[in-house]
Amino acid sequence: MAQLIVSQNDSAFGSYHGCELPPELPKKWPLGLDRIKDLWETNAEGRLLVYLCKVAEDYKPGNNLTQFYGVGWIDYRFGARPKIFVPLLGNGIFTQEGLAWKHSRELLRKQFIRVQYQNLDDFREYVDNLISRLPSNGIVDLQPLFFDMTLDTATALLFGRSVYSLRAGIDQHEENRLFAESFDIAQEGLAKRFRIAPWYFLYNPLSFRKACANVHRFVESYITESNLEKVEDHEMKKYGFIKQIAEESTSLEELRDQLLNVLLAGRDTTVCCLSWTFRLLVRHIYVIKRLRQEITSIMGGSSMPSRD
């Protein structure tokens, strides 16, 4: 009954504003099951990006995003997305709507403004760890290494310490290894649930539930051990992000959820940017040459980059 009322209200709202139904992608099977099958298979075969690029050619959202980010956010709803993501992300910016979404967005925006001025030395260790994993010759798949590096840098920023996934099999602590592996399993589970929406509930295996529980336990125990109420001024560089978020969170679960939402967002967007950048660079040698020349002209003989 509640779903019916929501549907009727949406229809009335759409009629009042002269809205039309969004365009649908062509489908061959009922309920678009052929599209879900294509998503599942292309992902397993490593061809998901090519497939989605082809889909994007057939679907143009027009000014919908402009309307949403401008004035329409208060009326925008995510549909099944909150229920899809909630096993891992809980109640955070990826699952919230309306005023709750706006509050999280403002809260996180303030922290990212501060992070923009982070010293580049804070990233040096993790870049060096990535470089040490590169083979001296042959073909290398950079994307898994980028996922490890961004997880390391993001956890260092959010939690005040890194999980050192790039040191796996060398000197990574067991609890950090379990978190990194569980986060990967949980994140892949969210992606699979999203691809079969609105039948997301059909994908909920024990391995996925266990991974989400491991991630939650790791973050909660770290928050508790950090004793954020007693963080001194000289420790703010290390714990500043998590402490500021904690001051505006009402519970341990809310703080955990906000951190996990930022971790997911910060990791994926950075990996996508790095992967695309290197994919394009290796296909345009003259651009690499110009890039090296510019780096040399700015850095000279120095190996210590800075924002200046």
C-alpha distance (Angstrom), angle and dihedral (degrees) to the residues before:
residue distance angle dihedral
M1 . . .
A2 3.80 . .
Q3 3.81 90.1 .
L4 3.80 90.2 50.9
I5 3.82 91.7 51.9
V6 3.81 90.9 49.7
S7 3.80 90.5 49.9
Q8 3.82 91.8 49.9
N9 3.81 91.7 48.5
D10 3.81 90.9 49.8
S11 3.80 90.9 50.0
A12 3.79 91.7 49.9
F13 3.82 91.4 47.6
G14 3.80 91.0 49.5
S15 3.80 93.1 49.1
Y16 3.79 91.8 49.3
H17 3.82 91.8 53.4
G18 3.81 95.5 39.5
C19 3.79 93.7 -114.8
E20 3.77 122.3 171.6
L21 3.79 127.0 -150.1
P22 3.82 113.1 -90.8
P23 3.80 115.9 -103.1
E24 3.79 115.1 -94.0
L25 3.76 126.8 -138.2
P26 3.81 114.7 -115.6
K27 3.79 112.4 -95.6
K28 3.79 135.4 -172.4
W29 3.80 101.3 -164.5
P30 3.82 129.4 53.6
L31 3.82 115.1 -84.6
G32 3.79 89.6 10.4
L33 3.81 92.1 -79.3
D34 3.80 89.9 151.8
R35 3.81 88.9 62.4
I36 3.81 91.3 52.3
K37 3.81 89.7 49.0
D38 3.81 90.3 50.9
L39 3.82 91.5 50.1
W40 3.79 92.4 50.3
E41 3.80 94.9 46.7
T42 3.81 98.2 43.1
N43 3.80 90.4 49.5
A44 3.82 91.3 51.8
E45 3.82 90.1 48.4
G46 3.81 95.0 46.4
R47 3.81 93.3 -113.5
L48 3.80 99.1 107.9
L49 3.81 95.5 112.2
V50 3.82 92.9 52.4
Y51 3.80 90.4 48.2
L52 3.81 94.1 49.3
C53 3.81 91.6 47.7
K54 3.80 88.2 56.0
V55 3.82 90.5 48.1
A56 3.81 90.5 50.7
E57 3.80 90.0 58.0
D58 3.80 89.0 62.2
Y59 3.80 97.1 44.5
K60 3.80 124.5 56.8
P61 3.85 116.5 177.6
G62 3.81 93.7 -158.6
N63 3.80 113.5 -162.6
N64 3.81 95.8 -19.6
L65 3.80 94.0 110.3
T66 3.79 91.9 46.3
Q67 3.79 89.6 53.5
F68 3.80 92.6 46.7
Y69 3.80 97.7 49.7
G70 3.79 92.4 39.9
V71 3.79 108.8 48.9
G72 3.79 108.4 -33.3
W73 3.81 101.3 77.5
I74 3.80 93.5 98.0
D75 3.83 91.2 61.8
Y76 3.80 97.8 37.2
R77 3.81 118.0 109.7
F78 3.79 129.1 -167.6
G79 3.79 97.1 -145.3
A80 3.80 110.2 -154.4
R81 3.81 94.9 -8.0
P82 3.83 97.7 97.8
K83 3.82 91.1 53.9
I84 3.80 90.7 45.9
F85 3.81 94.0 53.4
V86 3.79 101.8 32.5
P87 3.86 97.7 90.2
L88 3.81 89.6 68.4
L89 3.81 107.1 15.9
G90 3.80 101.6 36.5
N91 3.80 114.4 -174.7
G92 3.82 107.5 -8.8
I93 3.77 142.7 115.3
F94 3.83 92.9 -67.5
T95 3.79 93.0 56.0
Q96 3.81 103.3 31.3
E97 3.79 128.4 94.5
G98 3.79 137.1 -163.5
L99 3.80 118.0 -7.3
A100 3.80 93.8 -2.4
W101 3.82 89.4 56.3
K102 3.81 90.7 48.3
H103 3.81 91.4 51.0
S104 3.81 92.4 51.7
R105 3.78 91.9 45.5
E106 3.81 92.4 53.5
L107 3.79 92.3 44.0
L108 3.79 93.4 52.8
R109 3.81 94.8 39.3
K110 3.81 90.9 61.7
Q111 3.78 91.2 52.7
F112 3.80 94.8 47.8
I113 3.80 90.8 52.4
R114 3.79 87.1 58.7
V115 3.81 92.5 45.8
Q116 3.81 91.7 55.2
Y117 3.79 87.6 75.0
Q118 3.80 93.7 52.4
N119 3.80 113.4 137.6
L120 3.81 111.7 -105.2
D121 3.80 88.4 -132.6
D122 3.81 86.4 75.1
F123 3.82 89.2 68.6
R124 3.80 98.7 41.1
E125 3.80 96.4 87.6
Y126 3.79 93.4 53.8
V127 3.81 94.5 45.7
D128 3.81 88.9 50.6
N129 3.81 89.8 50.7
L130 3.81 90.0 52.2
I131 3.80 92.6 49.2
S132 3.80 90.2 50.7
R133 3.82 88.8 58.2
L134 3.81 94.1 55.9
P135 3.81 116.5 102.7
S136 3.80 117.8 -122.1
N137 3.81 91.0 -123.1
G138 3.78 142.9 0.0
I139 3.81 131.2 48.4
V140 3.80 121.4 -33.6
D141 3.80 131.1 -171.3
L142 3.79 103.5 -138.0
Q143 3.78 99.3 -174.9
P144 3.85 97.4 76.2
L145 3.80 88.5 49.2
F146 3.80 90.5 49.9
F147 3.81 89.5 51.9
D148 3.80 89.6 52.9
M149 3.81 94.0 46.1
T150 3.80 94.6 48.6
L151 3.80 91.0 47.5
D152 3.80 88.6 52.6
T153 3.80 94.8 48.3
A154 3.82 94.2 41.5
T155 3.80 94.0 51.1
A156 3.80 90.3 47.2
L157 3.81 89.8 52.6
L158 3.81 97.2 42.8
F159 3.80 102.5 34.6
G160 3.79 101.4 26.8
R161 3.80 91.5 -116.4
S162 3.79 135.2 62.7
V163 3.80 127.5 -122.0
Y164 3.83 88.9 -142.4
S165 3.80 96.3 -141.6
L166 3.83 88.8 167.6
R167 3.81 86.8 64.4
A168 3.81 93.0 56.8
G169 3.78 110.7 141.1
I170 3.81 91.2 17.2
D171 3.80 114.2 64.4
Q172 3.81 105.4 -33.3
H173 3.81 114.1 140.2
E174 3.79 115.9 -114.0
E175 3.81 95.1 -119.4
N176 3.81 90.2 51.8
R177 3.80 90.9 49.4
L178 3.80 91.2 51.1
F179 3.80 91.9 49.4
A180 3.82 94.0 48.4
E181 3.80 93.1 48.1
S182 3.81 93.0 44.1
F183 3.80 92.4 48.6
D184 3.81 90.6 53.2
I185 3.81 92.0 49.8
A186 3.81 92.4 46.4
Q187 3.81 93.2 47.2
E188 3.81 92.0 49.9
G189 3.81 88.0 48.9
L190 3.80 91.2 55.1
A191 3.79 90.1 50.9
K192 3.81 91.7 51.8
R193 3.81 91.9 48.0
F194 3.80 89.9 49.5
R195 3.81 92.8 51.8
I196 3.79 93.0 56.9
A197 3.81 97.6 42.7
P198 3.01 128.9 174.4
W199 3.83 85.3 31.6
Y200 3.80 91.9 53.6
F201 3.81 91.6 130.0
L202 3.81 89.7 69.3
Y203 3.80 88.8 72.1
N204 3.79 109.2 62.9
P205 3.82 108.1 117.5
L206 3.79 123.9 172.6
S207 3.81 91.7 -109.1
F208 3.83 90.1 58.1
R209 3.81 94.2 47.2
K210 3.79 91.8 46.6
A211 3.82 91.7 49.6
C212 3.82 91.7 51.6
A213 3.80 90.4 49.4
N214 3.83 91.2 50.3
V215 3.80 91.5 51.2
H216 3.81 92.7 48.5
R217 3.80 92.0 47.9
F218 3.80 92.6 50.1
V219 3.81 94.8 50.0
E220 3.80 94.4 43.1
S221 3.80 93.0 49.1
Y222 3.78 90.9 48.3
I223 3.81 92.2 50.6
T224 3.80 89.9 50.2
E225 3.81 93.8 47.0
S226 3.82 92.5 47.9
N227 3.82 91.4 65.1
L228 3.81 90.3 -152.9
E229 3.80 94.5 -171.2
K230 3.80 89.6 69.0
V231 3.80 99.0 45.3
E232 3.81 109.0 134.5
D233 3.82 125.5 -138.6
H234 3.80 92.6 -105.8
E235 3.82 89.1 56.5
M236 3.82 94.9 54.7
K237 3.81 92.5 95.2
K238 3.80 88.6 62.0
Y239 3.81 101.0 35.0
G240 3.81 101.7 22.1
F241 3.81 97.7 108.8
I242 3.79 97.6 48.0
K243 3.82 92.8 41.3
Q244 3.81 93.3 53.5
I245 3.81 91.6 48.7
A246 3.80 89.9 46.9
E247 3.80 92.3 54.7
E248 3.82 90.0 61.9
S249 3.81 96.8 39.8
T250 3.79 121.1 94.2
S251 3.81 98.8 -155.0
L252 3.77 145.2 14.6
E253 3.81 90.2 -104.1
E254 3.82 93.2 52.5
L255 3.79 91.7 50.8
R256 3.80 91.0 46.9
D257 3.80 91.9 50.5
Q258 3.80 94.3 48.7
L259 3.81 91.5 50.4
L260 3.80 92.9 48.8
N261 3.80 91.9 48.8
V262 3.81 90.6 52.9
L263 3.80 91.5 44.6
L264 3.80 91.8 54.1
A265 3.81 93.5 45.8
G266 3.79 96.7 43.7
R267 3.78 93.9 46.7
D268 3.80 99.9 47.6
T269 3.79 98.5 42.8
T270 3.80 92.6 49.3
V271 3.80 92.9 47.7
C272 3.81 91.4 49.5
C273 3.81 91.2 49.9
L274 3.81 93.7 48.2
S275 3.81 93.9 44.2
W276 3.79 93.7 49.9
T277 3.81 91.9 44.6
F278 3.80 94.2 54.5
R279 3.80 92.6 39.8
L280 3.80 89.5 57.9
L281 3.80 95.5 40.0
V282 3.81 95.0 56.7
R283 3.80 88.8 51.9
H284 3.80 94.0 52.0
I285 3.79 108.6 49.1
Y286 3.79 93.6 175.6
V287 3.81 89.2 59.9
I288 3.81 90.5 52.9
K289 3.79 88.9 51.7
R290 3.81 91.9 51.8
L291 3.80 90.9 46.0
R292 3.80 92.0 52.8
Q293 3.77 91.2 48.4
E294 3.80 91.8 51.6
I295 3.80 92.4 47.6
T296 3.80 90.4 50.6
S297 3.80 92.4 48.0
I298 3.80 91.1 52.9
M299 3.79 101.4 35.7
G300 3.77 99.6 35.1
G301 3.78 107.4 -177.1
S302 3.81 94.6 -24.9
S303 3.80 121.2 115.1
M304 3.83 93.6 -168.6
P305 3.83 110.7 86.7
S306 3.79 120.5 -163.3
R307 3.79 136.7 179.9
D308 3.79 89.4 -105.5
